[in-house]
């Protein structure tokens, strides 16, 4: 199964994209990557299951809705399940971020998403969102470039805007979570 990140990596390799933002490529791709955001995975629920939002939580017997393994968040969660660090009672894999969140909104199941995906919802208080402290679960985004092709001016400007937005989100995370 080809992930979206594999697709993005191939598009950068073939020159169809100037850069991508996602997981650092695996293996020898000939591409350069640098850190874009070091993030945390968060437990997301439609109801209070661990007190107020932003209360740190330990994962235990969960009915877990997992985003598709083709997505970067889904493959991250799947790697924690495969390694045994995360042992849900039951899982349901759903294609699509919106569908995953809607299922969590209308059920007694929970899901896991990175802070970057949930920071607006935290402010709107649409979900209960809990930083996971046991096991500690991270989610890192990288900028991926082909070092043989300089970025076009428009791509450089867009990359700079993305970096600024990621810095703002990281600052919000640090304030909200005390990281």
N, C-alpha and C positions, 0 to 999 in steps of 0.2 A: 504494500500500500504506500503510495507516494504522498508525503505530507505537503502541506502548503509551504512549509519552509524549504523542502527539497525543490519545489517548483520555483520559489523565489530565488534560490541559489542558482538554479539552472538559467533563469532569465538574466541574472547578473552576469553569469559566466558567458552567455551568448551575446551580451551587449544589448539585450532588449530592455533592460532596466539599468540606470546608472548606479543605483544602490538599492538596498533593501533594509528594512528594520525587522528583526526577528531573532530567532535563535542563532547562535554562532554555528556556522557550518561544521559538519563532522567530516573528518578525513582530510585528505590533501586535495583541496578544490582549486588552489591557486588564488583564492580570494583573500583579501585583508578584512579583518573585522576588529572593531573596537567597541568597548562598553558604551551602551546607550543609557541603560537604566538597570540598577540592581533593585529588584522588587521583592515583595513577600506575597505568598499565597494566603488567601483569606477564606474562611468558612462563611458561606452566604446562606441565609435562611429567611423565610417569610415571617417567622415568629421568633420570639425571644427564647433561645434554648440555652443561653449561657449568660444571662443577665443583659445589661445594656450593651448596645453596639460598642465595638472597639475594646471590649473586655477580652483579654487574651484567653485562648482556649486550648485544651488538649483534645486531640481527636480520639474518639472511641467508637463504639458500635453505631454506625451510621447507615442510613439509607441514602446513598450518594448518587446524585445525577452528575454524570461526567460528560464534559464536552467531547466531541469527536476527537479520536486520537490523531486525525489528520491536522488538527489545529495545534498551535504551540501550547496553549493552556491545557488542552486535552492530553497531549503527549507528555507534558510535565507531570500531570496527576497520574497518568498511567504508569510512568516510571516509578513513582512512589508506591503504587499498588504492586507492581511487578517485583520490586525490591523487598516487599514485606514491611516497609516502614509505615504504610497506610493499609489498614485491614477493615474495609467497610463490611457491614452486615450484608448489604445488597447493593448492586450498582445497576444503573440504567444509562446507557450511552445515547446521547441525542446529538444529531447533526445541527449545528447552528447555535451561536451564542444566545441570541434572543430566545429561541425555543427552550434552551437549557434554563435560562433565568425565569421564563414564564412557567415552566414546569415546577421550578422551586417555589415560585410565588403562589401557585395554586395546589400545593401538596404538602405533605409532612416530611418530604425529603429535603436534603440540603445539597449544595454544590460548592465547588471550590474555584475561585477566580483570583487573578492577581489584583493587588491594590489598584493599579492603573485602570483596570476595567471597572472598578467599583467606587472610585473616589467621588464621583458625582452623586451616585446613589446614596452614599454615606451622608452627604450634605442634605439630600432630599429626604432622608430617612425612609426610603422605600423598602429597604431590606435591613435585616440585622446582619451586620458584618463584623466578624471576629478574627483578629490576627491569630494565626496558628503558631503555638509555641512548642508543641510536642506532637509529632516530630516537627522540628523547624523545617519549613518548606519555602524555598526561594524560587524566583522566576526572573531570569535575566534577559534583557533585550540587547542586541548588538546591531550596530550599523555594519553592513556588509558591502564592500566595494571591490572592484577589480583594480588592482594597483597599476595595471598597464593602461588604463583609460582614465584620464582626469575627468572630474565631474563637470558637466555643462554648467553654465552660470545659473540657470534656473534650478537645476538639481542642487547646486551648492546652497543657494538661497533657501530652498525648501528644507534641505538637511539642517541648516542653521536654525530655521524656525522649529523643526521637530526637536532639536537638541534643547532649545530654550523651553519648549513646552514640557519636555521630560524633566528638566531641572525644576520647573514649577511644581510638577506633580510629585517629584521626589521631596521637595521642600514641604508640601502639604502632608505627605506620608510621615515625614520626620516629626512634624508638629502634632499630627493626630495620634500617632502611635508612640511618640517619644523615642524613636529610633535615633 
